[in-house]
Amino acid sequence: MGESSESPLVARAAETLDDDVPTDPFPPITPPIPPGGHVRVFGSRAFFRLWLAQVVSSLGDWIGFVAVVALAQRIGGSSPEAAIALVMSARLVPGFFFSQLAGVLVDRWNRKTVMVVCDVGRGLVLATLPFIHTVWGLVLASLLLEIGTLFWAPAKEASVPNLVPPDQLTTANSLSLVAAYGTFPIASFVFAMLTAVAGGLKELPGFGFLDVNRETLAIGVDVCTFFLSALMIATLPLTKPRRDPLEEGKIGIGSVIHDLKEGWHFILVNPKVRGVLLALGTGLIGGGMVVPLGPVFAEEVLDSGATGFGLLLTALGTGMAIGVILLSAFQKKLPKAMVFTASVLGAGITLILGASMSTLPPAFLAILGMGVCTGSVYVLGFTILHETVDDDLRGRTFSALYTLVRFCLLLAFALAPLLAGALNRFSENQLGGDIEIFGVTISLPGVRLALWLAGSIIVAAGLIAIRSLRSASATGRTRDL
């Protein structure tokens, strides 16, 4: 036949190793960017609408999250903690079983349709919550909500490069980070305000017969946010991903298994994608340990209690905001791969420094630096994936990323307290609880040792990323010769 025996997938992976933007036989049509206005910041009017939809959807998601937790606590009876844990498990479990299937379907279906259906579906599920009075009913609703999110998130990520010019992707991912997590405090404030509104309605003459509470009002607001998000997404210029005509319309067990293998094979043979996913996942094992250990560290080591932990969280959030702003300001001048790996290493080193402190001010500064690095890692990691992965593989790639993130965070949350307890016993039994270096006595509680280990894991993730990205560059140079 005269054709090469090399698989088209491997050839395509090799072609994208050292390219900032992959060669796409069907390049997306990006709307022209007129000077001035919001388009200059967001890259295109279409992405601006997608970002607004993400803000609305994320706000609704957070309001729903808080409302579901409050509802679980109320109907949990004598075991509210167990009810909350069971409902939260329903938000974690689907990702391990349905995420990859969602990625396969996102790469086959029209992504705009996927996002619209998911938003409408989540809104309808939320509308049933006021009529649910059992924990198991709440678990089922949470399960359905999470399945919708599993489809919505990779569809959104896969759509971003089709709406934004390549040189605006870093800013786009910075804005997406703000939309995803910056809406949480707003959602908490809205939920608190709804509590006051619910109490006020019951006091009004003629409204006392209404069984209105904060959860019911929050759910009503949440339903509206999802419907509004669906309406905005419906206007986006998104089309179905281009595929081999022979594969069009085929959705069977065989084709799904083929697509799953194709997606994972691409991730494994492309060192740039593999390096970013490993760095993000491994780094999250270390970073995730900070969440359960932070309050203990503030109480036992910094002697600052809940106030100190709140300030450390403030430092982390402020640092992330600074990192995002700096990236957006200098995105065109930054070598993304180099800054990404440096940020992973920096996050690990600053965590180790923060855990080494015994007073709040220097720990605050170290965690501030960690936040700067963490925000950069998130934004640049997503940007590199957007630039490297072809359109027909993005759904599966980002689904794999979300699965990895869930697994690593769950592992970190579960292991961190156990690890801190084991290290504390080791420190007391083998070292007497402290060590003296050059005449300086350093206390070694288990929580400090665990945080040092967490920082070391993040540093190791940075070294893995450096090796993988260097391998990508070396392969690209060899091919050019």
C-alpha positions in Angstrom: 0.0 0.0 0.0 3.0 2.3 0.5 1.7 3.7 3.7 3.6 4.0 7.0 2.8 1.4 9.7 3.0 4.1 12.4 -0.4 4.7 13.9 -2.0 8.0 13.1 -2.5 8.7 16.9 1.2 8.3 17.6 2.1 10.5 14.6 -0.3 13.1 15.8 1.1 13.0 19.4 4.6 13.4 18.0 3.6 16.4 16.0 2.4 18.3 19.1 5.4 17.6 21.4 7.1 21.0 21.0 4.4 23.1 19.3 2.7 25.8 21.3 -0.5 25.3 19.2 -1.2 21.9 17.6 -1.7 21.6 13.9 -5.4 21.1 13.4 -6.8 20.1 10.0 -10.1 21.7 11.1 -9.0 24.9 12.8 -11.7 26.7 14.8 -13.0 29.9 13.5 -12.2 32.6 16.1 -14.3 35.7 15.9 -12.3 38.9 15.1 -11.4 40.9 18.1 -12.2 44.6 17.8 -10.2 47.0 19.9 -11.3 48.0 23.3 -14.0 46.8 25.7 -14.5 43.4 27.3 -13.3 41.6 24.1 -9.8 42.8 24.7 -9.8 41.1 28.1 -11.7 38.0 27.3 -10.3 37.4 23.8 -13.7 37.1 22.1 -17.4 37.9 22.6 -18.2 34.2 22.5 -15.8 33.4 25.4 -17.1 36.3 27.3 -20.6 34.7 27.2 -19.1 31.3 28.1 -17.3 32.9 31.1 -20.5 34.6 32.2 -22.3 31.3 31.9 -19.6 29.7 34.0 -19.8 32.4 36.7 -23.6 31.9 36.9 -23.3 28.1 36.8 -20.5 28.0 39.4 -22.4 30.4 41.7 -25.4 28.1 41.4 -23.3 25.0 42.0 -21.8 26.5 45.2 -25.2 27.7 46.5 -26.6 24.2 45.8 -23.6 22.6 47.6 -24.2 24.7 50.7 -28.0 24.1 50.6 -27.6 20.4 50.1 -25.2 20.2 53.1 -27.7 22.2 55.2 -30.6 20.0 54.0 -28.6 16.9 54.9 -27.9 18.2 58.3 -31.6 19.0 58.9 -33.0 15.7 57.7 -30.2 13.6 59.1 -32.0 13.3 62.5 -29.7 12.1 65.3 -26.8 11.5 62.9 -26.4 14.7 60.9 -22.6 14.1 60.4 -23.2 10.7 58.9 -25.9 12.1 56.6 -23.5 14.9 55.4 -20.7 12.4 54.8 -23.0 10.1 52.8 -24.3 12.9 50.6 -20.8 14.2 50.0 -19.7 10.7 49.0 -22.3 10.7 46.4 -20.5 13.8 44.9 -17.2 12.0 44.8 -18.0 8.4 43.7 -19.4 9.1 40.2 -16.2 10.6 39.1 -14.3 7.3 39.4 -16.8 5.4 37.3 -18.4 7.8 34.8 -15.8 10.4 34.2 -14.0 8.6 31.3 -17.3 7.7 29.7 -18.3 11.3 29.9 -15.0 12.3 28.1 -15.7 9.8 25.3 -19.2 11.2 24.7 -18.1 14.9 25.0 -15.6 14.2 22.1 -18.5 12.7 20.0 -21.4 15.1 20.8 -22.0 18.7 20.2 -20.5 20.3 23.3 -22.9 23.2 23.3 -25.8 20.7 23.5 -24.0 18.8 26.3 -23.6 21.9 28.4 -27.2 23.1 27.8 -28.7 19.7 28.6 -26.5 19.4 31.8 -27.5 22.8 33.1 -31.2 22.2 32.4 -31.0 18.7 33.9 -29.2 19.9 37.1 -31.8 22.7 37.5 -34.6 20.2 37.3 -33.0 17.8 39.8 -32.5 20.7 42.2 -36.1 21.7 41.8 -37.1 18.3 43.4 -35.0 18.8 46.6 -37.7 20.7 48.6 -39.9 17.5 48.2 -37.1 15.1 49.4 -37.3 14.2 53.1 -35.0 11.2 53.3 -31.2 11.0 53.2 -31.2 8.4 50.5 -33.3 10.6 48.3 -30.8 13.4 48.8 -28.0 10.9 48.0 -29.7 10.1 44.7 -30.2 13.7 43.8 -26.5 14.5 44.6 -25.5 11.6 42.4 -27.5 13.0 39.5 -26.1 16.5 40.0 -22.6 15.2 40.0 -23.1 13.2 36.8 -24.3 16.4 35.1 -21.1 18.2 36.3 -18.9 15.4 35.0 -20.2 16.1 31.5 -20.4 19.9 31.8 -16.8 20.5 33.0 -14.9 18.6 30.2 -17.3 20.0 27.6 -16.5 23.5 28.8 -12.7 23.0 28.9 -12.7 21.4 25.4 -14.6 24.4 24.0 -12.3 27.1 25.3 -9.5 26.9 22.6 -12.3 27.1 19.9 -13.5 30.5 21.3 -10.2 32.2 22.3 -7.1 33.1 20.2 -4.0 31.1 21.2 -2.2 34.1 22.7 -5.2 34.7 25.1 -5.5 31.1 26.5 -3.5 32.0 29.7 -5.8 34.9 30.5 -8.9 32.7 29.6 -7.8 30.1 32.1 -7.1 32.7 34.7 -10.6 34.0 34.3 -12.0 30.5 34.5 -10.2 29.9 37.8 -11.8 33.1 39.1 -15.2 31.9 37.9 -14.8 28.5 39.4 -13.6 29.3 42.9 -14.1 33.1 43.3 -17.8 32.5 43.4 -17.7 30.4 46.6 -17.6 33.4 49.0 -20.4 35.1 47.0 -22.5 31.9 47.2 -21.9 31.7 51.0 -23.0 35.4 51.4 -26.1 34.8 49.2 -27.0 31.7 51.3 -26.6 33.8 54.5 -28.8 36.5 53.1 -31.5 34.0 52.0 -31.7 32.9 55.7 -32.6 36.4 56.7 -35.1 36.7 53.8 -36.8 33.4 54.7 -37.2 34.6 58.3 -38.6 37.9 57.1 -41.2 36.3 54.8 -42.6 34.2 57.6 -43.2 37.4 59.6 -45.0 39.2 56.9 -48.9 39.3 57.2 -50.5 36.7 54.9 -47.2 34.8 54.3 -47.1 32.8 57.5 -48.8 29.8 55.8 -45.8 29.4 53.4 -43.3 26.7 54.5 -40.3 28.8 53.5 -36.8 28.2 54.8 -33.3 29.1 53.6 -32.8 25.8 51.8 -36.0 26.2 49.8 -35.1 29.8 48.8 -31.5 28.8 48.0 -32.7 25.9 45.8 -35.0 28.3 43.9 -32.2 30.7 43.2 -29.9 27.8 42.2 -32.5 26.5 39.7 -32.7 29.9 38.1 -28.9 30.2 37.8 -28.7 26.9 35.9 -31.5 27.8 33.5 -29.8 31.2 32.9 -26.5 29.5 32.2 -28.2 27.2 29.7 -29.7 30.2 28.0 -26.4 31.9 27.6 -24.5 28.8 26.4 -27.2 28.2 23.8 -26.0 31.3 21.9 -22.4 30.1 21.6 -20.9 29.3 18.2 -19.9 25.7 19.1 -20.1 22.7 16.8 -19.6 19.0 17.1 -16.0 17.9 17.1 -14.6 16.8 13.8 -14.1 13.0 13.6 -13.3 10.3 11.1 -16.4 10.0 8.9 -16.3 6.2 9.3 -16.7 6.7 13.1 -19.6 9.1 12.9 -22.7 8.0 14.6 -21.2 4.8 16.1 -21.7 4.6 19.8 -21.5 1.1 20.9 -19.4 -0.8 23.5 -16.7 -1.5 20.9 -16.4 2.1 19.8 -16.5 3.4 23.4 -13.7 1.0 24.4 -11.7 2.1 21.3 -12.1 5.8 22.2 -11.1 5.1 25.8 -7.9 3.3 24.7 -7.2 6.1 22.1 -7.5 8.8 24.8 -5.3 7.0 27.4 -2.8 6.0 24.7 -2.5 9.7 23.6 -1.9 10.8 27.2 0.8 8.1 27.8 2.7 8.7 24.5 2.7 12.5 24.7 5.3 13.5 27.3 4.1 17.0 27.5 0.5 16.0 28.4 1.7 13.1 30.6 4.1 15.5 32.5 1.4 18.1 33.2 -1.1 15.5 34.4 1.4 13.8 36.6 2.6 17.1 38.1 -0.9 18.3 38.8 -2.0 14.9 40.2 1.1 14.2 42.3 1.2 17.8 43.5 -2.4 17.6 44.7 -1.5 14.7 46.9 0.9 17.0 48.7 -1.3 20.1 48.5 -4.4 18.3 49.5 -2.8 17.3 52.8 -2.8 20.9 53.8 -6.6 21.0 54.1 -7.1 18.5 57.0 -3.7 19.4 58.6 -4.0 23.2 58.4 -6.2 23.6 61.5 -4.0 21.3 63.6 -0.9 23.1 62.5 -2.4 26.5 63.4 -3.5 25.2 66.8 -0.5 23.1 67.9 2.5 24.7 66.2 1.5 28.4 65.6 -0.6 28.6 68.7 -3.1 30.7 66.8 -6.2 28.5 66.7 -9.0 29.0 64.2 -8.1 32.6 63.7 -4.6 31.6 62.5 -6.0 29.0 60.2 -8.4 31.6 58.7 -5.5 33.9 58.1 -3.5 31.1 56.4 -6.4 30.5 54.1 -6.6 34.2 53.4 -2.9 34.1 52.5 -3.4 31.2 50.2 -6.3 32.8 48.4 -4.6 36.2 48.1 -1.5 34.5 46.7 -3.5 32.7 44.1 -5.1 35.9 43.0 -1.7 37.6 42.7 -0.4 34.7 40.7 -3.3 34.8 38.3 -3.0 38.6 37.9 0.8 38.4 37.2 0.2 35.6 34.6 -2.5 37.6 32.8 -0.2 40.7 32.7 2.9 38.9 31.4 1.4 35.9 29.5 2.9 36.8 26.1 6.4 37.0 27.5 6.5 33.9 29.7 7.9 30.5 28.6 4.9 28.5 29.8 6.6 25.1 30.4 9.5 26.7 32.3 7.2 28.8 34.5 4.9 25.8 35.1 7.6 23.6 36.4 9.2 26.4 38.5 5.8 27.1 40.0 5.3 23.5 41.0 8.8 23.5 42.7 8.0 26.8 44.3 4.8 25.6 45.8 6.6 22.6 47.4 9.4 24.7 48.7 7.2 27.5 50.2 5.0 24.8 51.9 8.1 23.3 53.5 9.2 26.8 54.6 5.7 27.6 56.0 5.6 24.3 58.0 9.1 25.2 59.4 7.8 28.3 61.1 6.6 28.6 64.7 4.9 31.9 64.5 2.1 33.2 62.4 3.6 36.2 60.4 6.4 34.3 58.7 4.1 31.3 58.1 1.6 33.7 56.5 4.2 35.0 54.1 5.3 31.5 53.1 1.7 30.4 52.4 1.2 33.6 50.5 4.1 32.6 48.2 2.6 29.1 48.0 -0.6 30.6 46.8 1.2 32.6 44.0 2.8 29.3 42.8 -0.4 27.3 43.1 -2.5 29.7 41.0 0.2 29.7 38.4 0.3 25.9 38.3 -3.4 25.7 37.8 -3.6 28.3 35.0 -0.5 27.2 33.1 -1.3 23.5 33.4 -4.7 24.0 31.8 -3.2 26.3 29.2 -0.5 23.8 28.1 -3.2 21.1 27.8 -5.4 23.4 25.7 -2.5 24.2 23.4 -1.2 20.7 23.1 -4.3 18.5 22.8 -6.3 18.3 19.5 -10.0 19.2 19.6 -11.2 15.6 19.2 -9.3 14.4 22.2 -9.8 17.3 24.7 -12.9 15.8 26.3 -11.1 12.6 27.2 -8.0 14.4 28.3 -9.7 16.8 30.7 -12.0 13.9 32.0 -8.8 12.0 32.8 -7.4 15.1 34.6 -10.6 15.5 36.7 -10.5 11.8 37.6 -6.9 12.1 38.6 -7.6 15.2 40.7 -10.5 13.5 42.5 -8.4 10.5 43.3 -5.4 12.4 44.5 -7.4 14.8 46.7 -9.4 11.9 48.2 -6.2 10.0 48.9 -4.6 13.1 50.5 -7.7 13.8 52.7 -7.8 10.2 53.9 -4.1 9.7 54.5 -3.0 13.1 56.0 -4.5 12.7 59.5 -3.3 9.0 59.7 0.1 10.0 58.5 0.4 12.9 61.0 -0.6 10.6 63.9 2.0 7.9 62.9 4.7 10.5 62.4 3.9 12.1 65.8 4.3 8.7 67.5 7.6 8.1 65.7 8.9 11.6 66.7 8.0 11.1 70.4 9.3 7.6 70.6 12.5 7.9 68.5 13.4 11.6 68.7 11.8 12.7 72.0 9.6 15.2 70.1 12.3 17.5 68.9 15.8 17.7 67.5 18.8 20.1 68.1 20.7 21.5 65.1 23.6 23.9 65.7 22.4 24.7 69.2 18.8 25.4 68.0 16.0 23.1 69.2 13.4 22.4 66.6 10.1 20.9 67.6 9.0 17.9 65.5 5.3 17.3 66.0 3.6 14.9 63.6 1.7 17.6 61.8 4.9 19.5 60.9 6.6 16.3 59.7 3.5 15.5 57.6 3.5 18.9 56.0 7.2 18.6 55.3 6.5 15.4 53.5 3.6 17.0 51.6 6.0 19.8 50.4 8.5 17.1 49.4 5.9 15.3 47.3 5.1 18.6 45.5 8.8 19.1 44.8 9.0 15.6 43.4 6.0 16.4 41.2 8.0 19.4 39.9 11.0 17.3 39.1 8.8 14.8 37.3 7.3 17.6 35.2 10.8 19.0 34.3 11.9 15.5 33.1 8.7 15.0 31.0 8.8 18.4 29.4 12.5 18.2 28.6 11.7 14.8 27.0 9.1 16.5 24.9 11.5 19.2 23.8 14.3 16.7 23.0 11.9 14.6 21.0 10.8 17.7 19.0 14.4 18.7 18.3 15.3 15.2 17.1 12.3 15.2 14.8 13.3 18.5 13.3 16.8 17.2 12.5 
